[in-house]
Amino acid sequence: MQSINKVDNVNPITFLSQRGFMSSKTVSNTLWLLSDRAVRLLAGLVSLAIIARTLQPEAFGLASFVLAIVTLFSSLSTLGVSEILVRDIVRRPAYSPILIRTAFIIAAFGSALLTSALLISLYFFINHGASPHAAAIVSTIVLFRSAQVFRAAFDANVDAKSYIKYELPAYITSAIFKVSAILVIPTADMFLIVTTAEAGALSAALFFAYRKSTTFKPSNSSLRYSRLLLARAWPSLLSAISVTIYMKVDQVMIGYFLEPDLIAFYTVAARTTEFLIAAPLLILTSTYPLLIRCSNISEEELDKSYVLVGRILNSAALIICIMAFLLSDRIIELLYGGGYEDATVVFSVYVWSLLLVVSGTLGARWMIIKRLYRVNLLFTASGAAVNVALNLVLIPSFGVLGAAVATIVSYAIVVFALDILHSGTRHLLKLKILTFVPIQGLAVS
């Protein structure tokens, strides 16, 4: 408690500078991440707006429904090892090549199993309008996603530049190709096919970036570390399942209960919010390795860095939420046209989840640093169960607006309410509350 009380007497800029948060490497990495995200935001918003306008709500909603199912599987393709991998690389940098290669083999094997399961699942949704060929092609996204483990090497070394210079051109090229293909063949199947091609291009670019940074030898791996990684990662994997349920099960349930055009309205609101949340989460990604280093120094260092970083992130998130809420009708009209005006109300509600996502993601990082894997799993699983239950009640009665409310309520339960129930996270709850206190001490030396 004493360390928490000292936070308000600390100059945030001075404190972060002394711990390396304002080092040239960290600032450069953050600028690269923000620049990459800015370009992706622009290209992603433009391509999404054109595609949504071209397909119209029914076809766009159908494709979004199938992609939501794919996301439920693809988000599990790394088997929960990525964040633990970053921590292990930071603590044992000399073993980085072996750690990365071992994690990739695990992820590739898991992705192959998940792809088979996805194909079976999609078979039951072919009657909803997607062709068997498109369903088979889109399932390969799960395989491509296993390449995301290579990003851990760059995240641990705060070196975003080394992969962004390959990924960003691939993303821009893919976006142009995707839009061009939809303009020529405006169908849901074509949208699924070009989305798969985009995932493949980005994975290839990331793999190429890793090969350029090190000598890639798939056979050089550690069986002992693979067992240890799987033993540590299963709580993170189950937690990832719960997080994915948060993010996508609402769209699947909307598709089950409601019409495809209503899925389109909800998808537009959710995707636009995802674009807005990118900048705060990228700052967190860039500072995560430094939070780990602070934890190696002392508990007090971790507390101070957590609160100060949290205040910066929450301040940025709050500004974004307020602006998006006030301009929600103009944002939807400008991006997607009059055919999506029903998405305005949903967006004005859903966008407030941004604040909770930022706080919850930072809290999850704290639990990983403290090795509270099972607690993190229990919390996210509980929140996901609440989310599903609320959606079952609210979607049939209130439609897509009910799904948005269910998302926010379930987020709030995970981020704040559950911390009270476990002795290991009550301290975290105090830190979270302090992150919502306005930044003080800016003039203190």
KEGUVO-254541 format. One record per residue (C-alpha): chain; residue number from 1; z, x, y negated. Coordinates in Angstrom, 1 decimal, decimal comma. Each point is the difference from the previous one (the first is absolute). Layout:
BEGIN
chain; n; zz; xx; yy
A; NUM; Z; X; Y
...
***
This chain:
BEGIN
chain; n; zz; xx; yy
A; 1; 0,0; 0,0; 0,0
A; 2; 0,7; 2,9; -2,3
A; 3; -3,5; 1,3; 0,3
A; 4; -1,4; -3,5; -0,9
A; 5; 2,1; -0,2; -3,1
A; 6; -1,4; 3,3; -1,2
A; 7; -3,6; -1,3; 0,0
A; 8; 0,1; -1,6; -3,4
A; 9; 1,2; 3,3; -1,6
A; 10; -3,1; 1,8; 1,2
A; 11; -3,1; 0,6; -1,9
A; 12; -2,7; -1,3; 2,4
A; 13; -2,7; 2,5; -1,2
A; 14; 2,3; 3,0; 0,2
A; 15; 1,4; -1,0; 3,4
A; 16; -3,4; -0,6; 1,6
A; 17; -1,4; 3,2; -1,5
A; 18; 2,8; 2,1; 1,4
A; 19; -0,5; -1,4; 3,5
A; 20; -3,7; 0,5; -0,1
A; 21; -1,1; -3,6; -0,7
A; 22; -1,7; 1,2; -3,2
A; 23; -1,3; 3,3; 1,5
A; 24; -3,7; 0,7; -0,6
A; 25; -0,8; -0,6; 3,7
A; 26; 1,7; -3,4; 0,1
A; 27; -1,5; -1,1; -3,4
A; 28; -3,5; 1,2; 1,2
A; 29; 0,4; -1,8; 3,3
A; 30; 1,1; -3,2; -1,7
A; 31; -2,9; 0,2; -2,5
A; 32; -2,4; 0,5; 2,9
A; 33; 1,5; -3,0; 1,9
A; 34; -0,1; -2,2; -3,2
A; 35; -3,6; 1,0; -0,8
A; 36; -1,1; -0,7; 3,5
A; 37; 1,8; -3,3; 0,0
A; 38; -1,4; -0,9; -3,5
A; 39; -3,6; 0,6; 1,3
A; 40; 0,7; -1,9; 3,2
A; 41; 1,6; -2,9; -1,9
A; 42; -3,0; -0,3; -2,2
A; 43; -2,5; 0,3; 2,8
A; 44; 2,1; -2,2; 2,3
A; 45; 0,4; -2,7; -2,5
A; 46; -3,6; 0,0; -1,0
A; 47; -1,2; -0,1; 3,6
A; 48; 2,6; -2,7; 1,0
A; 49; -1,0; -2,1; -3,0
A; 50; -3,7; 0,2; 0,8
A; 51; 0,5; -0,7; 3,7
A; 52; 2,4; -2,9; -0,6
A; 53; -2,5; -1,5; -2,5
A; 54; -3,0; 0,5; 2,3
A; 55; 1,6; -1,3; 3,2
A; 56; 1,8; -2,9; -1,7
A; 57; 3,5; -1,1; 1,2
A; 58; -0,8; -1,3; 3,5
A; 59; -1,9; 3,1; 1,3
A; 60; 2,3; 2,4; -1,8
A; 61; 3,1; -1,8; 1,4
A; 62; -1,4; 0,1; 3,5
A; 63; -0,6; 3,8; -0,2
A; 64; 3,4; 0,5; -1,6
A; 65; 1,6; -2,0; 2,9
A; 66; -1,6; 2,4; 2,6
A; 67; 0,9; 3,1; -2,0
A; 68; 3,6; -1,2; -0,3
A; 69; 0,2; 0,0; 3,8
A; 70; -1,6; 3,4; 0,1
A; 71; 2,6; 1,3; -2,4
A; 72; 2,8; -1,2; 2,2
A; 73; -1,3; 2,5; 2,6
A; 74; -1,4; 2,8; -2,2
A; 75; 3,2; 0,6; -1,9
A; 76; 1,6; 0,9; 3,3
A; 77; -2,6; 2,6; 0,9
A; 78; 2,1; 3,0; -0,9
A; 79; 2,9; -1,4; 2,1
A; 80; 2,4; 0,5; -2,9
A; 81; -0,1; 3,8; 0,0
A; 82; -1,4; 0,7; -3,4
A; 83; 3,2; -0,2; -2,2
A; 84; 2,1; 1,9; 2,6
A; 85; -2,8; 2,6; 0,2
A; 86; 0,1; 0,6; -3,8
A; 87; 3,8; 0,6; 0,3
A; 88; -0,4; 2,4; 2,9
A; 89; -2,8; 2,0; -1,7
A; 90; 2,1; 0,3; -3,2
A; 91; 2,9; 1,4; 2,1
A; 92; -2,1; 2,1; 2,4
A; 93; -3,2; 1,0; -1,9
A; 94; -0,8; 2,8; 2,4
A; 95; -0,5; -2,4; 2,8
A; 96; -2,2; -2,4; -2,0
A; 97; -3,3; 0,5; 2,0
A; 98; 1,7; -0,7; 3,3
A; 99; 1,9; -3,0; -1,4
A; 100; -3,2; -1,5; -1,5
A; 101; -2,1; 0,5; 3,2
A; 102; 2,7; -1,4; 2,2
A; 103; 0,3; -3,1; -2,2
A; 104; -3,7; -0,5; -0,1
A; 105; -0,3; 0,0; 3,8
A; 106; 2,8; -2,6; 0,2
A; 107; -1,7; -2,1; -2,7
A; 108; -3,4; 0,2; 1,6
A; 109; 1,4; -1,1; 3,4
A; 110; 1,9; -2,9; -1,6
A; 111; -3,0; -1,1; -2,0
A; 112; -2,1; -0,2; 3,1
A; 113; 2,5; -2,4; 1,6
A; 114; 0,3; -2,0; -3,2
A; 115; -3,8; -0,4; -0,3
A; 116; -0,1; -1,5; 3,5
A; 117; 2,7; -2,4; -0,9
A; 118; -1,7; -0,9; -3,3
A; 119; -3,3; -0,8; 1,8
A; 120; 1,8; -2,5; 2,2
A; 121; 1,7; -1,6; -3,0
A; 122; -3,2; -0,3; -2,0
A; 123; -1,7; -1,7; 3,0
A; 124; 2,2; -3,0; -0,7
A; 125; -1,1; -0,2; -3,6
A; 126; -3,8; 0,4; 0,5
A; 127; -0,3; -3,8; -0,1
A; 128; 1,3; 0,1; -3,5
A; 129; -3,3; 1,3; -1,2
A; 130; -0,1; 3,8; 0,7
A; 131; -2,7; 1,1; 2,5
A; 132; 1,0; 2,0; 3,1
A; 133; -2,0; 3,0; -1,2
A; 134; 1,8; 0,1; -3,4
A; 135; 3,4; -0,4; 1,7
A; 136; -0,7; 2,9; 2,4
A; 137; -1,1; 2,2; -2,9
A; 138; 2,9; -0,8; -2,3
A; 139; 2,5; 0,8; 2,7
A; 140; -1,0; 3,7; -0,2
A; 141; 1,9; 0,2; -3,3
A; 142; 3,1; 0,5; 2,0
A; 143; -1,4; 3,2; 1,5
A; 144; -1,0; 1,3; -3,4
A; 145; 3,4; -0,5; -1,4
A; 146; 1,6; 2,5; 2,4
A; 147; -1,5; 2,7; -2,2
A; 148; 2,6; -0,9; -2,6
A; 149; 2,5; 2,4; 1,6
A; 150; -1,9; 2,9; -1,6
A; 151; 1,1; -1,2; -3,4
A; 152; 3,6; 0,9; 0,9
A; 153; -1,0; 3,7; -0,3
A; 154; -1,1; -0,5; -3,6
A; 155; 2,8; -2,3; -1,0
A; 156; 2,6; 2,4; 1,3
A; 157; -1,5; 2,8; -2,0
A; 158; -0,5; -2,1; -3,1
A; 159; -3,7; 0,8; 0,2
A; 160; -2,0; -3,2; -0,6
A; 161; -3,0; 1,8; -1,5
A; 162; -1,0; 1,6; 3,3
A; 163; -0,9; -3,4; 1,6
A; 164; -0,8; -2,1; -3,1
A; 165; -3,0; 2,2; -0,8
A; 166; -1,5; -1,1; 3,3
A; 167; 1,4; -3,5; 0,3
A; 168; -0,8; -1,3; -3,4
A; 169; -3,8; 0,6; 0,1
A; 170; 0,0; -1,6; 3,5
A; 171; 1,8; -3,0; -1,4
A; 172; -2,4; -0,4; -3,0
A; 173; -3,0; 0,3; 2,2
A; 174; 1,4; -2,5; 2,5
A; 175; 0,8; -2,5; -2,8
A; 176; -3,6; 0,2; -1,3
A; 177; -1,4; -0,4; 3,5
A; 178; 2,3; -3,0; 0,7
A; 179; -0,9; -1,8; -3,1
A; 180; -3,7; 0,6; 0,5
A; 181; 0,1; -1,2; 3,6
A; 182; 1,9; -3,2; -1,0
A; 183; -2,5; -0,7; -2,8
A; 184; -2,9; 0,3; 2,5
A; 185; 1,7; -1,9; 2,9
A; 186; 2,9; -2,1; -1,4
A; 187; 1,8; -0,9; 3,2
A; 188; 3,5; 0,4; 1,4
A; 189; -1,3; 2,1; 2,9
A; 190; -1,7; 2,5; -2,4
A; 191; 3,3; 0,3; -1,9
A; 192; 1,8; 0,9; 3,2
A; 193; -2,6; 2,5; 1,0
A; 194; -0,1; 1,9; -3,3
A; 195; 3,8; 0,0; -0,2
A; 196; 0,1; 1,7; 3,3
A; 197; -2,6; 2,6; -1,2
A; 198; 2,2; 0,6; -3,0
A; 199; 3,0; 0,7; 2,2
A; 200; -2,0; 2,4; 2,1
A; 201; -1,3; 1,9; -3,0
A; 202; 3,5; 0,4; -1,5
A; 203; 1,5; 1,2; 3,3
A; 204; -2,8; 2,5; 0,4
A; 205; 0,6; 1,3; -3,5
A; 206; 3,7; 0,5; 0,6
A; 207; -0,6; 1,8; 3,3
A; 208; -2,6; 2,3; -1,7
A; 209; 2,5; 0,8; -2,7
A; 210; 2,6; 0,9; 2,6
A; 211; -2,4; 2,2; 1,9
A; 212; -0,9; 1,8; -3,3
A; 213; 3,7; 0,7; -0,6
A; 214; 0,9; 1,3; 3,5
A; 215; -1,5; 0,9; 3,4
A; 216; 0,0; -3,1; 2,0
A; 217; 0,7; 0,5; 3,7
A; 218; 0,9; -3,3; 1,8
A; 219; 1,2; 1,8; 3,1
A; 220; 2,7; 1,9; -2,1
A; 221; 2,7; -2,6; 0,1
A; 222; 3,6; -0,4; 1,2
A; 223; 1,0; -2,3; 2,8
A; 224; 3,6; 0,5; -0,9
A; 225; -0,6; -1,0; -3,6
A; 226; -2,1; -3,0; 1,1
A; 227; 2,9; -1,4; 1,9
A; 228; 2,4; 0,7; -2,8
A; 229; -2,4; -1,6; -2,6
A; 230; -0,4; -3,1; 2,1
A; 231; 3,7; -0,3; 0,5
A; 232; 0,5; 0,2; -3,8
A; 233; -3,0; -2,0; -0,9
A; 234; 0,5; -3,2; 2,0
A; 235; 2,4; -1,5; -2,6
A; 236; -2,6; 0,8; -2,7
A; 237; -2,7; -1,5; 2,2
A; 238; 1,9; -3,2; 0,4
A; 239; 0,8; 0,1; -3,7
A; 240; -3,7; 0,3; -0,7
A; 241; -0,7; -3,0; 2,1
A; 242; 2,5; -2,0; -2,0
A; 243; -1,5; 1,3; -3,3
A; 244; -3,4; -1,0; 1,2
A; 245; 1,2; -3,4; 0,8
A; 246; 1,3; -0,2; -3,5
A; 247; -3,4; 1,0; -1,4
A; 248; -2,4; -1,9; 2,2
A; 249; 1,5; -2,6; 2,2
A; 250; 0,0; -2,4; -2,9
A; 251; -3,8; 0,2; -0,1
A; 252; -0,3; -0,5; 3,7
A; 253; 2,3; -3,1; -0,2
A; 254; -1,9; -1,4; -3,0
A; 255; -3,1; 0,4; 2,1
A; 256; 1,6; -1,9; 2,8
A; 257; 1,4; -2,9; -2,1
A; 258; -2,4; -0,2; -2,9
A; 259; -3,7; 0,3; -0,8
A; 260; -1,9; 3,3; -0,5
A; 261; -0,4; -0,4; -3,7
A; 262; 3,7; -0,2; -0,4
A; 263; 0,3; 3,4; 1,8
A; 264; -2,4; 1,3; -2,6
A; 265; 2,2; -1,1; -2,9
A; 266; 3,1; 1,6; 1,6
A; 267; -1,9; 3,2; 0,9
A; 268; -1,2; 0,3; -3,6
A; 269; 3,6; -0,3; -1,3
A; 270; 1,3; 2,5; 2,6
A; 271; -2,8; 2,6; -0,3
A; 272; 0,3; 0,0; -3,8
A; 273; 3,7; 0,6; 0,2
A; 274; -0,6; 2,8; 2,5
A; 275; -2,3; 1,6; -2,6
A; 276; 2,7; -0,3; -2,7
A; 277; 2,7; 1,5; 2,2
A; 278; -1,9; 3,2; 0,8
A; 279; 1,1; 2,1; -2,9
A; 280; 3,8; -0,3; 0,5
A; 281; -0,4; 0,6; 3,8
A; 282; -2,1; 3,1; -0,7
A; 283; 2,7; 1,4; -2,2
A; 284; 2,5; -0,6; 2,9
A; 285; -2,3; 1,7; 2,5
A; 286; -0,3; 3,1; -2,3
A; 287; 3,8; 0,3; -0,5
A; 288; 1,1; -0,8; 3,6
A; 289; 0,0; 3,6; 1,2
A; 290; 2,1; 0,9; -3,0
A; 291; 2,5; -2,7; 0,9
A; 292; 0,3; 1,6; 3,4
A; 293; 0,6; 3,4; -1,6
A; 294; 2,7; -1,5; -2,2
A; 295; 1,7; -1,5; 3,1
A; 296; 0,2; 3,5; 1,5
A; 297; 1,9; 1,2; -3,1
A; 298; 2,7; -2,7; -0,1
A; 299; 0,7; -3,7; 0,0
A; 300; 0,5; 0,0; -3,7
A; 301; -3,4; 1,5; -0,6
A; 302; -1,6; -2,7; 2,2
A; 303; 1,9; -2,8; -1,8
A; 304; -1,1; 1,2; -3,5
A; 305; -3,6; 0,6; 1,0
A; 306; -0,2; -3,4; 1,7
A; 307; 1,3; -1,9; -3,0
A; 308; -2,1; 1,8; -2,6
A; 309; -3,2; -0,3; 2,0
A; 310; 0,8; -3,6; 0,8
A; 311; 0,5; -0,8; -3,7
A; 312; -3,4; 1,5; -0,9
A; 313; -1,7; -1,9; 2,8
A; 314; 1,8; -3,3; -0,7
A; 315; -0,8; 0,2; -3,7
A; 316; -3,7; 0,5; 0,7
A; 317; 0,1; -2,8; 2,6
A; 318; 1,7; -2,4; -2,4
A; 319; -2,5; 0,6; -2,8
A; 320; -2,9; -0,6; 2,4
A; 321; 1,6; -3,3; 1,3
A; 322; 0,6; -1,4; -3,5
A; 323; -3,6; 0,8; -1,2
A; 324; -1,5; -1,4; 3,2
A; 325; 2,0; -3,1; -0,2
A; 326; -0,9; -0,7; -3,6
A; 327; -3,7; 0,8; 0,6
A; 328; -0,4; -1,5; 3,5
A; 329; -2,5; -2,6; -0,9
A; 330; -2,2; 2,4; -1,9
A; 331; 0,2; 2,7; 2,7
A; 332; -1,1; -2,4; 2,7
A; 333; -2,8; -1,6; -2,1
A; 334; -1,3; 3,4; -1,1
A; 335; 0,0; 1,6; 3,4
A; 336; -1,0; -2,8; 2,4
A; 337; -1,4; -2,8; -2,1
A; 338; 0,6; -3,7; -0,3
A; 339; -0,3; -0,6; 3,8
A; 340; 3,4; 1,7; 0,5
A; 341; 2,0; -1,6; -2,8
A; 342; 2,4; -1,5; 2,6
A; 343; 1,2; 3,5; 0,7
A; 344; 1,5; 0,3; -3,5
A; 345; 3,3; -1,8; 0,8
A; 346; 0,4; 1,9; 3,2
A; 347; -0,6; 3,4; -1,7
A; 348; 2,5; -0,8; -2,8
A; 349; 2,7; -0,5; 2,7
A; 350; -1,1; 2,7; 2,5
A; 351; -0,2; 2,8; -2,5
A; 352; 3,8; 0,0; -0,4
A; 353; 0,2; 1,4; 3,6
A; 354; -1,2; 3,2; -1,5
A; 355; 3,5; 0,8; -1,4
A; 356; 1,6; -0,6; 3,4
A; 357; -2,6; 2,0; 1,9
A; 358; 0,6; 3,1; -2,2
A; 359; 3,8; -0,3; 0,3
A; 360; -0,2; -0,6; 3,7
A; 361; -2,4; 2,9; 0,7
A; 362; 2,2; 2,4; -1,9
A; 363; 3,0; -1,3; 2,0
A; 364; -1,8; 0,4; 3,3
A; 365; -0,7; 3,7; -0,9
A; 366; 3,7; 0,5; -0,7
A; 367; 0,8; -1,4; 3,5
A; 368; -2,5; 2,3; 1,6
A; 369; 1,5; 3,0; -1,8
A; 370; 3,5; -1,1; 1,2
A; 371; -1,4; -0,6; 3,5
A; 372; 0,9; -3,7; 0,0
A; 373; -3,1; -0,9; 2,0
A; 374; 1,6; -2,8; 2,0
A; 375; 1,6; -1,6; -3,1
A; 376; -3,4; 0,1; -1,8
A; 377; -1,6; -1,6; 3,1
A; 378; 2,7; -2,7; 0,2
A; 379; -0,4; -0,9; -3,7
A; 380; -3,8; -0,2; -0,1
A; 381; -0,1; -1,9; 3,3
A; 382; 2,6; -2,5; -1,4
A; 383; -2,1; -0,4; -3,1
A; 384; -3,2; -0,5; 1,9
A; 385; 1,7; -2,7; 2,2
A; 386; 1,1; -1,7; -3,2
A; 387; -3,5; 0,3; -1,4
A; 388; -1,5; -1,6; 3,1
A; 389; 2,6; -2,8; 0,0
A; 390; -0,5; -0,8; -3,7
A; 391; -3,8; 0,0; 0,4
A; 392; 0,2; -2,4; 2,9
A; 393; 2,0; -2,4; -2,3
A; 394; -1,6; 0,6; -3,4
A; 395; -3,8; 0,4; 0,8
A; 396; -0,4; -3,5; 1,6
A; 397; 1,9; -1,6; -2,9
A; 398; -1,0; 2,1; -3,1
A; 399; -3,2; 1,9; 1,2
A; 400; -0,7; 3,5; -1,3
A; 401; 2,6; -0,3; -2,7
A; 402; 2,6; -0,4; 2,7
A; 403; -1,2; 3,2; 1,7
A; 404; 0,5; 1,9; -3,3
A; 405; 3,5; -1,3; -0,4
A; 406; 0,8; 0,9; 3,6
A; 407; -1,2; 3,5; -0,6
A; 408; 2,2; 0,5; -3,0
A; 409; 3,1; -1,5; 1,6
A; 410; -0,3; 2,1; 3,1
A; 411; -0,5; 3,2; -2,1
A; 412; 3,1; -0,8; -2,0
A; 413; 2,1; -0,5; 3,2
A; 414; -1,1; 3,4; 1,4
A; 415; 0,3; 2,0; -3,3
A; 416; 3,4; -1,3; -1,1
A; 417; 1,9; -2,4; 2,3
A; 418; -0,1; 1,9; 3,3
A; 419; 1,4; 3,2; -1,5
A; 420; 3,4; -1,7; -0,3
A; 421; 0,2; -0,5; 3,8
A; 422; -0,1; 3,6; 1,0
A; 423; 2,5; 2,7; -1,1
A; 424; -2,7; 2,7; -0,1
A; 425; -2,1; -1,9; -2,6
A; 426; 2,7; -1,4; -2,3
A; 427; -0,3; 3,2; -2,0
A; 428; -3,8; -0,5; -0,1
A; 429; 0,5; -3,4; -1,5
A; 430; 2,0; 1,5; -2,8
A; 431; -2,8; 2,5; -0,6
A; 432; -2,6; -2,8; 0,0
A; 433; 2,0; -2,0; -2,6
A; 434; 0,1; 3,1; -2,2
A; 435; -3,7; 0,4; 0,2
A; 436; -0,4; -3,3; -1,9
A; 437; 2,3; 1,2; -2,8
A; 438; -2,1; 1,1; -3,0
A; 439; -0,5; 3,8; -0,3
A; 440; 2,8; 1,6; -2,0
A; 441; 0,8; 3,5; -1,1
A; 442; -3,5; 0,9; -1,3
A; 443; 1,6; 1,8; -2,9
A; 444; 2,6; 1,8; 2,0
A; 445; -0,5; 3,7; 0,5
***
